Amino acid sequence: MTPGARLKAAIEILDEVIAAAETGGAAADTLIARYFKTRRYAGSKDRRAVRDFAYAAIRRAGERPISGRAAMIGLAQDRPEIAAWFDGAHNCPAPIGDEPVAAAGIAPIWLVEKLTASLGTDELPALLERAPLDLRVNRLKATRSEILPGLAEAVAGKLSPDAIRLPEGTKVEAMPAFEHGLIEVQDEGSQLIVAACAAAPGMIAVDLCAGAGGKTLALAAAMMGQGRLIACDVDRARLSRLAPRAERAEATFIETRLLDGGREMQALADLEAGADVVLIDAPCSGTGTWRRNPEARWRLTPARLERLRAMQAHVLGFGAPLVKPGGRLVYAVCSLLEEEGAGQVEAFLAVNPGWERLDPLEAGRAHGPGRRLTPAHDGTDGFFIAVLGRTC
């Protein structure tokens, strides 16, 4: 493919990404994979170049662009060599005229205002930098010292004892260590959420919003396969992806429970006041993961944020009673918005006596009733983590 043809392909992908952001469709990486599945003629260098063009344009445009072309013309303003490829030749974009151009920015204005009030301006650019690739060593099968020598360009993580960092774009799935369940892809910040749970062999642990089970598997490793570990979710498709991952990791003691939204306590009644630790990795806006999913900032609206806040409060409401006296509740969101993190926990504490704030982590910075990790300060995705101990 010529540079112009690559640019045109990126514009076509951007059109799909913009439409999906508006309608709640698939994520950008999924759309890119689908695009090339029907275009086998594109080689690996072509696919990488098109992907890089698309993501560069996504990262640059704070507001959702009117079109993929407008987004790419905006990128061309910053990179003049791109403008020359708008020449109208075969399979190339038409010349640039007097037409809409996507403005550069960090995020939609209303989100920039919220994040600036919470983080300040200096940390905002790091939210859109390209993220490294973090791995978690599966303690059930290996140690970091055993894995590190066999991974080229790998370095030990600084915050988690099980973390390994690799360059962005490394093909982990092709590694024998991944195939044999010795490693899992997991941001180092996510690993710290599990560390905050202090799960140990013989405990009863509940992962209430388990999804596909990334943190569940980390809990299983911390528990050394001993005790009870219950992974719950309302999404059957996501929860079904845990079983093959658990088998590969040799974490076969994990139980799964599909919850019925609004009737969760019916499925959890036997666990009331019985869990040593309950992890609530709550559904959230994902403002802390823009390095990996930059188009997510085009999807968020004030109305959707309000729905997420209500959902978070709901999960806290039925998750807290599962914790036994002396146990701990860990609440985490991959968000840097106050209302999803510190504000949510403060609201819970205001109406729920019998809980104390714990601070088991040294990483990150103290923030309200918990701790905050940010890309600029910690080199991880952005997270808010609060640990609450049940006193009675």
C-alpha positions as CSV (number, residue, x, y, z in Angstrom):
1,M,0.0,0.0,0.0
2,T,1.2,3.5,-0.8
3,P,1.3,6.1,2.0
4,G,-1.8,7.7,0.6
5,A,-3.7,4.3,0.5
6,R,-2.7,3.7,4.1
7,L,-4.1,7.1,5.0
8,K,-7.4,6.5,3.2
9,A,-7.7,3.2,5.0
10,A,-7.1,4.9,8.3
11,I,-9.9,7.5,7.5
12,E,-12.3,4.6,6.7
13,I,-11.5,3.0,10.1
14,L,-11.9,6.4,11.8
15,D,-15.4,6.8,10.3
16,E,-16.3,3.4,11.9
17,V,-14.8,4.4,15.2
18,I,-16.6,7.7,15.3
19,A,-20.0,6.0,14.5
20,A,-19.4,3.3,17.1
21,A,-18.5,6.0,19.8
22,E,-21.8,7.7,19.1
23,T,-24.0,4.6,19.1
24,G,-22.2,2.4,21.7
25,G,-20.7,0.0,19.2
26,A,-17.4,-2.0,19.2
27,A,-14.1,-0.6,20.5
28,A,-11.5,0.7,18.1
29,D,-9.2,-2.3,18.3
30,T,-12.1,-4.6,17.5
31,L,-13.1,-2.5,14.5
32,I,-9.5,-2.4,13.2
33,A,-9.2,-6.1,13.4
34,R,-12.5,-6.5,11.6
35,Y,-11.4,-4.1,8.9
36,F,-8.2,-6.0,8.0
37,K,-10.0,-9.4,8.2
38,T,-11.7,-8.6,4.9
39,R,-8.5,-7.0,3.4
40,R,-6.0,-9.8,3.3
41,Y,-3.9,-7.9,0.8
42,A,-2.6,-5.6,3.5
43,G,0.7,-6.7,4.9
44,S,1.9,-6.5,8.5
45,K,3.7,-3.2,7.8
46,D,0.6,-1.8,6.1
47,R,-1.6,-2.8,9.0
48,R,0.7,-1.3,11.6
49,A,1.0,2.0,9.7
50,V,-2.8,2.3,9.2
51,R,-3.3,1.5,12.9
52,D,-0.8,4.1,13.9
53,F,-2.4,6.8,11.7
54,A,-5.8,6.0,13.1
55,Y,-4.8,6.1,16.8
56,A,-2.7,9.2,16.3
57,A,-5.8,11.0,14.9
58,I,-8.0,9.6,17.8
59,R,-5.5,10.8,20.4
60,R,-5.3,14.2,18.9
61,A,-9.0,15.0,18.7
62,G,-10.5,15.9,22.1
63,E,-14.1,16.2,20.9
64,R,-15.7,13.5,18.8
65,P,-14.9,14.5,15.2
66,I,-17.6,15.0,12.6
67,S,-15.8,12.5,10.3
68,G,-12.7,10.4,9.9
69,R,-11.5,12.8,7.2
70,A,-11.9,15.8,9.6
71,A,-9.8,13.9,12.2
72,M,-7.1,13.1,9.7
73,I,-6.9,16.6,8.3
74,G,-6.5,17.8,11.9
75,L,-3.5,15.4,12.3
76,A,-2.1,16.7,9.0
77,Q,-2.0,20.2,10.5
78,D,0.5,18.9,13.0
79,R,2.3,16.6,10.6
80,P,2.7,18.4,7.2
81,E,4.1,15.3,5.5
82,I,0.6,13.8,5.8
83,A,-1.0,16.6,4.0
84,A,0.9,15.8,0.8
85,W,-0.8,12.4,0.6
86,F,-4.2,14.0,0.2
87,D,-3.6,14.2,-3.6
88,G,-6.6,12.4,-5.1
89,A,-4.5,9.7,-6.7
90,H,-5.9,6.1,-7.0
91,N,-6.8,4.8,-3.5
92,C,-5.7,8.1,-1.9
93,P,-7.8,10.8,-0.2
94,A,-9.0,13.8,-2.2
95,P,-7.1,17.0,-1.8
96,I,-7.8,19.1,1.3
97,G,-10.2,22.0,0.7
98,D,-12.2,24.4,2.8
99,E,-13.8,21.8,5.0
100,P,-14.2,20.8,8.7
101,V,-11.1,20.1,10.7
102,A,-11.1,18.3,14.0
103,A,-9.7,20.5,16.8
104,A,-6.9,19.2,19.0
105,G,-7.6,18.6,22.6
106,I,-7.4,16.3,25.6
107,A,-11.1,15.5,25.9
108,P,-14.5,17.0,25.5
109,I,-14.6,20.3,27.4
110,W,-16.9,19.2,30.2
111,L,-14.5,16.3,31.0
112,V,-11.4,18.5,30.8
113,E,-13.0,20.8,33.4
114,K,-13.7,17.9,35.7
115,L,-10.2,16.4,35.3
116,T,-8.5,19.7,35.7
117,A,-10.3,20.4,38.9
118,S,-9.2,17.0,40.2
119,L,-5.7,16.5,38.7
120,G,-4.6,19.9,37.6
121,T,-3.4,20.6,34.0
122,D,0.1,19.1,34.2
123,E,-1.0,15.5,34.4
124,L,-3.6,15.6,31.6
125,P,-1.3,15.0,28.6
126,A,-0.1,11.7,30.0
127,L,-3.6,10.3,29.9
128,L,-3.3,9.9,26.2
129,E,0.3,8.7,25.9
130,R,0.9,5.2,24.5
131,A,0.8,2.6,27.2
132,P,3.4,0.0,27.8
133,L,2.5,-3.7,28.1
134,D,2.4,-5.1,31.6
135,L,2.3,-8.8,32.5
136,R,1.5,-10.5,35.8
137,V,3.4,-13.7,36.6
138,N,1.1,-16.5,37.8
139,R,2.4,-17.5,41.2
140,L,0.6,-20.8,41.0
141,K,3.0,-21.8,38.3
142,A,6.1,-19.6,38.3
143,T,8.0,-16.7,39.8
144,R,9.1,-13.5,38.3
145,S,12.8,-14.4,38.6
146,E,12.1,-17.6,36.6
147,I,10.2,-15.7,33.8
148,L,12.3,-12.6,33.3
149,P,15.4,-14.1,31.8
150,G,13.4,-15.6,29.0
151,L,11.7,-12.4,27.8
152,A,13.6,-10.1,25.6
153,E,13.4,-6.4,26.4
154,A,11.5,-7.2,29.6
155,V,12.0,-5.3,32.9
156,A,10.7,-5.9,36.4
157,G,7.7,-3.8,37.4
158,K,8.4,-1.2,40.1
159,L,5.2,-1.4,42.1
160,S,4.0,-5.0,42.0
161,P,6.3,-8.0,42.8
162,D,4.6,-10.0,40.1
163,A,4.8,-7.3,37.3
164,I,6.9,-7.5,34.2
165,R,6.9,-4.6,31.6
166,L,7.4,-5.1,27.9
167,P,7.3,-2.6,25.0
168,E,3.9,-1.7,23.6
169,G,2.9,-4.0,20.8
170,T,4.7,-7.1,22.0
171,K,2.9,-10.3,20.8
172,V,2.3,-11.9,24.2
173,E,-0.2,-14.5,22.9
174,A,2.6,-16.1,20.8
175,M,4.8,-16.7,23.8
176,P,5.1,-20.2,25.3
177,A,4.9,-18.7,28.8
178,F,1.5,-17.3,27.9
179,E,0.3,-20.5,26.3
180,H,1.2,-22.5,29.4
181,G,-0.4,-20.1,31.8
182,L,2.7,-18.7,33.4
183,I,1.8,-15.1,32.6
184,E,-1.3,-12.9,32.0
185,V,-1.6,-9.5,30.5
186,Q,-2.5,-7.1,33.4
187,D,-1.7,-3.5,34.0
188,E,0.5,-3.0,37.1
189,G,-2.1,-0.7,38.6
190,S,-4.7,-3.5,38.4
191,Q,-2.2,-5.8,40.1
192,L,-2.1,-3.3,43.0
193,I,-5.9,-3.5,43.4
194,V,-5.5,-7.2,44.0
195,A,-2.6,-6.6,46.4
196,A,-4.9,-4.3,48.4
197,C,-7.3,-7.2,48.9
198,A,-4.6,-9.0,51.0
199,A,-6.1,-12.4,49.9
200,A,-4.5,-15.4,51.5
201,P,-4.8,-19.2,51.4
202,G,-7.9,-20.5,53.1
203,M,-9.9,-17.3,52.8
204,I,-13.3,-16.7,51.3
205,A,-13.0,-14.1,48.6
206,V,-15.6,-12.6,46.3
207,D,-14.9,-10.8,43.0
208,L,-18.2,-9.1,42.4
209,C,-17.6,-7.5,39.0
210,A,-15.3,-10.2,37.6
211,G,-15.9,-9.7,33.9
212,A,-13.5,-12.0,32.1
213,G,-11.6,-12.7,35.3
214,G,-8.3,-10.9,35.2
215,K,-8.4,-9.9,38.8
216,T,-10.0,-13.1,39.8
217,L,-7.0,-15.0,38.5
218,A,-4.7,-12.7,40.4
219,L,-6.7,-13.4,43.6
220,A,-6.4,-17.1,42.9
221,A,-2.7,-16.9,42.7
222,A,-2.5,-14.9,45.9
223,M,-4.6,-17.6,47.6
224,M,-2.4,-20.3,46.2
225,G,-5.4,-22.2,45.1
226,Q,-6.7,-22.7,48.6
227,G,-10.0,-21.5,50.0
228,R,-13.1,-20.3,48.2
229,L,-13.0,-17.7,45.4
230,I,-16.3,-16.7,43.8
231,A,-16.3,-14.7,40.6
232,C,-19.6,-12.9,39.9
233,D,-20.9,-10.8,37.0
234,V,-24.2,-9.9,35.3
235,D,-22.7,-10.5,31.8
236,R,-22.8,-14.1,30.8
237,A,-20.6,-13.7,27.8
238,R,-17.8,-12.0,29.7
239,L,-18.0,-14.4,32.6
240,S,-17.8,-17.4,30.3
241,R,-14.3,-16.3,29.2
242,L,-13.0,-17.0,32.7
243,A,-13.2,-20.8,32.5
244,P,-10.6,-21.4,29.8
245,R,-8.3,-18.8,31.4
246,A,-8.6,-20.4,34.8
247,E,-7.8,-23.9,33.3
248,R,-4.7,-22.5,31.6
249,A,-3.6,-20.9,34.9
250,E,-4.4,-24.0,36.9
251,A,-6.8,-22.0,39.1
252,T,-9.6,-24.6,38.9
253,F,-11.0,-23.9,42.4
254,I,-12.7,-20.7,41.2
255,E,-16.5,-20.7,41.4
256,T,-18.6,-18.6,39.1
257,R,-22.0,-17.1,39.6
258,L,-24.1,-15.3,37.0
259,L,-26.0,-12.5,38.7
260,D,-29.5,-11.1,37.8
261,G,-29.3,-7.3,37.7
262,G,-31.4,-5.9,40.5
263,R,-31.7,-9.3,42.2
264,E,-28.1,-9.9,43.1
265,M,-28.7,-10.7,46.8
266,Q,-30.9,-13.7,45.9
267,A,-27.8,-15.3,44.3
268,L,-25.5,-14.2,47.1
269,A,-27.6,-14.8,50.2
270,D,-25.4,-17.7,51.4
271,L,-22.4,-15.5,51.5
272,E,-23.8,-12.7,53.6
273,A,-21.4,-11.6,56.4
274,G,-19.2,-14.6,55.4
275,A,-16.5,-13.2,53.1
276,D,-13.0,-12.3,54.2
277,V,-12.6,-9.9,51.3
278,V,-15.0,-8.6,48.7
279,L,-13.6,-6.9,45.6
280,I,-15.7,-4.4,43.7
281,D,-13.9,-3.4,40.6
282,A,-16.9,-1.3,39.6
283,P,-18.1,-0.5,36.1
284,C,-16.9,3.1,35.4
285,S,-16.1,5.7,32.8
286,G,-12.7,4.4,32.1
287,T,-11.0,7.8,32.2
288,G,-7.9,6.2,33.6
289,T,-7.5,3.9,30.5
290,W,-7.5,6.4,27.7
291,R,-3.9,5.4,26.9
292,R,-5.3,2.1,25.7
293,N,-8.7,3.2,24.6
294,P,-8.5,6.9,23.6
295,E,-11.8,6.8,21.8
296,A,-13.6,6.1,25.1
297,R,-13.6,9.8,25.9
298,W,-15.9,10.3,22.9
299,R,-18.3,7.8,24.3
300,L,-18.8,9.4,27.7
301,T,-21.7,11.8,28.3
302,P,-23.0,13.4,31.5
303,A,-26.0,11.2,31.3
304,R,-23.9,8.0,31.0
305,L,-21.7,9.1,33.9
306,E,-24.8,9.6,36.1
307,R,-25.9,6.0,35.2
308,L,-22.5,4.7,36.1
309,R,-22.6,6.5,39.4
310,A,-25.9,4.9,40.3
311,M,-24.6,1.5,39.3
312,Q,-21.5,1.9,41.5
313,A,-23.6,2.8,44.5
314,H,-25.9,-0.2,43.8
315,V,-23.0,-2.6,43.7
316,L,-21.6,-1.1,46.9
317,G,-25.0,-1.6,48.5
318,F,-25.2,-5.3,47.9
319,G,-21.5,-6.0,48.1
320,A,-20.8,-4.6,51.6
321,P,-23.1,-6.9,53.5
322,L,-21.1,-9.9,52.2
323,V,-18.1,-8.9,54.2
324,K,-17.7,-10.5,57.6
325,P,-16.7,-8.5,60.7
326,G,-13.0,-8.1,60.5
327,G,-13.0,-8.5,56.7
328,R,-12.3,-5.9,54.1
329,L,-14.1,-4.3,51.2
330,V,-12.0,-3.1,48.3
331,Y,-13.6,-0.6,46.0
332,A,-11.8,0.3,42.8
333,V,-12.5,2.2,39.5
334,C,-10.2,2.8,36.5
335,S,-11.5,6.4,36.6
336,L,-10.0,9.7,37.7
337,L,-13.3,11.5,38.2
338,E,-14.1,12.4,41.8
339,E,-17.7,11.3,41.7
340,E,-16.8,7.7,40.7
341,G,-13.9,7.4,43.2
342,A,-13.5,9.3,46.4
343,G,-16.9,10.8,46.2
344,Q,-18.6,7.4,45.8
345,V,-16.8,6.0,48.9
346,E,-17.4,9.1,51.0
347,A,-21.1,8.9,50.2
348,F,-21.1,5.2,51.2
349,L,-19.3,5.9,54.5
350,A,-21.7,8.7,55.3
351,V,-24.7,6.4,55.5
352,N,-23.0,3.1,56.5
353,P,-21.5,3.1,60.1
354,G,-19.3,0.2,61.1
355,W,-16.5,0.7,58.6
356,E,-13.0,2.0,58.9
357,R,-10.6,3.3,56.3
358,L,-7.5,1.2,55.7
359,D,-4.4,2.2,53.8
360,P,-2.4,-0.9,52.9
361,L,-0.8,0.4,49.8
362,E,2.4,2.5,49.5
363,A,2.1,3.1,45.8
364,G,0.2,6.1,44.4
365,R,-0.9,9.1,46.4
366,A,-3.4,9.4,49.3
367,H,-6.7,10.8,47.9
368,G,-9.7,11.2,50.1
369,P,-10.7,7.9,51.6
370,G,-8.3,5.9,49.4
371,R,-5.4,6.1,47.0
372,R,-5.0,7.3,43.4
373,L,-2.7,6.0,40.7
374,T,-2.1,8.1,37.6
375,P,-0.1,7.6,34.3
376,A,2.0,10.7,35.0
377,H,2.9,9.9,38.6
378,D,2.9,6.1,38.7
379,G,3.3,5.0,35.1
380,T,0.2,2.8,35.4
381,D,-3.4,3.3,34.2
382,G,-5.4,5.7,36.3
383,F,-7.2,4.1,39.3
384,F,-8.9,5.1,42.5
385,I,-8.6,2.3,45.2
386,A,-10.2,2.4,48.6
387,V,-9.9,-0.3,51.3
388,L,-12.5,-0.4,54.0
389,G,-12.5,-2.7,57.1
390,R,-15.7,-3.9,58.6
391,T,-15.6,-3.3,62.3
392,C,-19.0,-4.8,63.3
